[in-house]
């Protein structure tokens, strides 16, 4: 269990931050950029949950928020050994598979798409779309990190699957896609 007795430590006042292995790097490093983007995604999902208090999907989103803390810990652990250990938290394939199962379950009830959809519809769906866009930004930053340093492949798969999950969830929240706002190409020419 994590215990935080003191919130400020002053160790980051020099523009660096600590990683799980005790090393420090600049707060503007690619690794920290990816971790920060995952945190933003987690916050966007939290806002979406606030609009879904009576939805059974809220519990899944809260589970995902916990996974995103796991993802942040994974990204904060440099190295090439991606197996979880007693002191090493890593995203595992089962977490990715859980998202895939949730995607398949939700998608089974959705009408096939005939157009791209605009982010919106209900308030809950709009908030989930914001979280989806934030997830895509986090994925880009995690991919940039992976291009420069070893990164857990399951972590990359998780963040990719998460945006897919949020897309189908937003459609489900729009009355299983019947209230999606469709893109009309060239509508305002």
Phi, psi and omega in degrees: 000139178279137177233121179242099179273328183233128185277321179258141181239342183071359181288340180265006182295343179269008178087015177241166177219155183269147176255173183301324183279004179092348178287164180235148173215164181298145180296343179265006179294155181304322180297316180289328177297318179293317180298317179297321179293324176295321177297319177298319177299316180299319179294319178296322177293320177301320177294321178297319180301324180299333179269001187232032188306326182262005183270139175294344180286340181300319180297322178295319179295323178293322175299318178296322177300320175296319176300323180292330172293321174301317180297317177299318178295321178300310181294334180276004180245094180289163178128179184248000178265109185258015176275137178292149178219186182300322182248008183235114179264122180230148170292138181241162182304326181299328178290322176293315181297325178298318176296318180298319177298316179296320178299310182299320180296311181293317185295334181299332182263359183268145174289144178300146178285139176244357181200163168293155179246149177275142177296120181158213186096239177284164178299316180298316179296319179298318179294322177294323176296322176298317178297322178296316179295321176297321178298318178298321177295318178297322178296318178298319181289322177293323178293323177296318176299315182296332177288337184255330186217155176303133181221140181303119179301326179293327177295318178294319178296320181299311184292329176292314180294327181299319179294325176295317178300313182296327177297309181291328177296316179301319178295318178299320180290343174264053177052053180054037175092348182289340178250016174299146176264114186275143174285133175245102184303132176068017185303326187252025178287000000 
